[in-house]
Amino acid sequence: MDITNTGKVEGDEVAQMYIRDMISSVTRPVMELKGFRRVTLKPGETATVTFEINPEKLSFLNEHRERVVEPGDFRIMVGTNSKEFRTVTLRVE
């Protein structure tokens, strides 16, 4: 995601990535914070922030307390807060 400082002074912003497992064998959070990055930007400066999504970020403990990644759709939400974000769907088969 691109973040731009539209102000007149240097400032910090925190990009956040949340993941939601759309259908799971156990109850999961609606939004689970899986990554964040703080960037410092000068006035007018733009930075691109990227997040890596790996099996660890998609895994959870199932009913047998085993760490698993179940197939299905995951909602990936990226923004600067938990209410305003962009969303894409990732399918794991």
N, C-alpha and C positions, 0 to 999 in steps of 0.2 A: 504494500500500500504506500502511496505517496502522502507525505505530510508537508505542508507549507506553513511557514510563519508569515501570516499576513499583517502582523503588528509592526510597531516601530521600535521595539526593543527585543534583545535576545531573550529567548524563552525555552522552556522544556516542555515536551509532550510525551505521553506514554501511550504507545500503540499496544493494543491488547488483542489476543486471540482466544476465543472461546470455542469449545466443541460440544456438540450435542449428539449423542447416539440416538437416532430416531426410534429404533425398536431394539430392545435388549431383553435378555432373559432375566435380568434383575433390574430393579428400579435404579435409574441413574439421574444425575442432576439435569435440569433443563438447560443450564449454561454452566460449563465447567471451564474455569480459566486454565489454559494450557500453555500460555506463553505471553511474555510482555517484553517490550524494549523501550527504554527511555532515550530520547534523542534531544540534543540541544541544537537549536537553530537560530541563526542570525536573522535579522529582519529581511524578508523576501526570499530566504533560503528554503529549498525543498530537499527532502531526503526520502529515499525509498527504503522502507522497512520490509524485511522478508521473514517469514517463519517457516521452519521445517516441520513437516508432519510425518512422523515415523510411527512404527507399530506401538512404541511405548506411549505415545500421546493418545492412541486409540484404545489402549488396553484397560482392563478393569479386573477386579476379582469376582469370579462367578460364585455360584452358590456352594461350590466345593472349595472355595478359597484358592482357586487356581487363577493365575494371570492369563487372560485370553483376549483375543480380538475376534469378535463375532462378525460374520459377513452382514452386510446391510448398508444403509445410508447413514452418513454422518453429516450434520450441518456444521459448516465452518463459518464462524462469525469473526470479522476483524474490524476494529474501529478504535476510537480514542476513549470510549466509555462503553458501559454495558447496555446502553439504550439506543445508541446511534452507531450502526455498523453496516458493513456490506456482508452479504451471505452467498456462499456457494455450497453445493452438495457434492460430497465425495462418496463414491460407492466402493465398498470393499467386497470382493467376491471370493 
